[in-house]
Amino acid sequence: MEQNTSDFEMTALLVDLNAIREYLSQVLAEGDDEELCRAIGYVTQARIRLTEKETAPLASPSCTCLSASPPPT
């Protein structure tokens, strides 16, 4: 029986600062230096993504969902 698996992306689970804090607390509790190094990389990627998300404009020219005019009928 063949099983299909997908890649696991830790950064996808680090959606806010609370998730990052919890993740780092768990990694530190384990005491695994190699895992801590990986965690620092994951947290760095997540923080970059979160910062970009916070500074992104609410609407782009191609997005009409937030425009002032009603959608065409």
C-alpha positions as CSV (number, residue, x, y, z in Angstrom):
1,M,0.0,0.0,0.0
2,E,1.5,3.3,-1.1
3,Q,0.9,6.4,0.9
4,N,1.1,9.9,-0.4
5,T,2.7,12.5,1.8
6,S,3.1,16.2,1.4
7,D,5.9,18.5,2.5
8,F,5.6,19.8,6.0
9,E,6.2,23.5,6.4
10,M,6.7,24.6,10.0
11,T,6.5,28.3,9.0
12,A,2.9,27.8,7.8
13,L,1.9,27.0,11.4
14,L,3.7,30.1,12.8
15,V,0.8,32.5,12.0
16,D,1.3,35.0,14.8
17,L,3.5,35.9,17.7
18,N,1.7,33.6,20.1
19,A,2.3,30.6,17.9
20,I,6.0,31.6,17.6
21,R,6.3,31.9,21.4
22,E,4.7,28.6,22.0
23,Y,6.8,26.9,19.4
24,L,10.1,28.3,20.8
25,S,9.0,27.4,24.3
26,Q,8.5,23.8,23.2
27,V,11.8,23.7,21.4
28,L,13.7,25.1,24.3
29,A,12.1,22.7,26.7
30,E,13.4,19.8,24.5
31,G,17.0,21.0,24.9
32,D,18.0,19.8,21.4
33,D,20.6,22.3,20.0
34,E,20.1,21.2,16.4
35,E,16.3,21.6,16.6
36,L,16.9,25.1,18.2
37,C,19.0,26.1,15.2
38,R,16.2,24.9,12.8
39,A,13.6,26.7,14.9
40,I,15.5,30.0,14.7
41,G,15.4,29.7,10.9
42,Y,11.7,28.9,10.9
43,V,10.9,31.8,13.2
44,T,13.0,34.1,11.1
45,Q,11.0,33.1,7.9
46,A,7.7,33.4,9.8
47,R,8.6,36.9,11.1
48,I,9.5,38.1,7.6
49,R,6.2,36.8,6.3
50,L,4.3,38.4,9.1
51,T,6.0,41.7,8.7
52,E,5.3,41.7,4.9
53,K,1.7,40.8,5.6
54,E,1.4,43.8,8.1
55,T,2.9,46.3,5.6
56,A,1.1,45.0,2.5
57,P,-1.5,47.4,1.0
58,L,-5.1,46.4,1.7
59,A,-6.0,46.3,-2.0
60,S,-4.1,46.0,-5.2
61,P,-5.2,47.4,-8.5
62,S,-6.4,43.9,-9.6
63,C,-8.5,43.4,-6.4
64,T,-11.9,44.9,-6.7
65,C,-13.3,43.4,-3.5
66,L,-12.4,46.5,-1.5
67,S,-13.1,49.2,-4.2
68,A,-15.7,51.9,-3.6
69,S,-17.7,51.1,-6.7
70,P,-20.2,48.3,-6.7
71,P,-19.4,45.1,-8.7
72,P,-20.8,44.9,-12.2
73,T,-24.1,43.1,-12.6
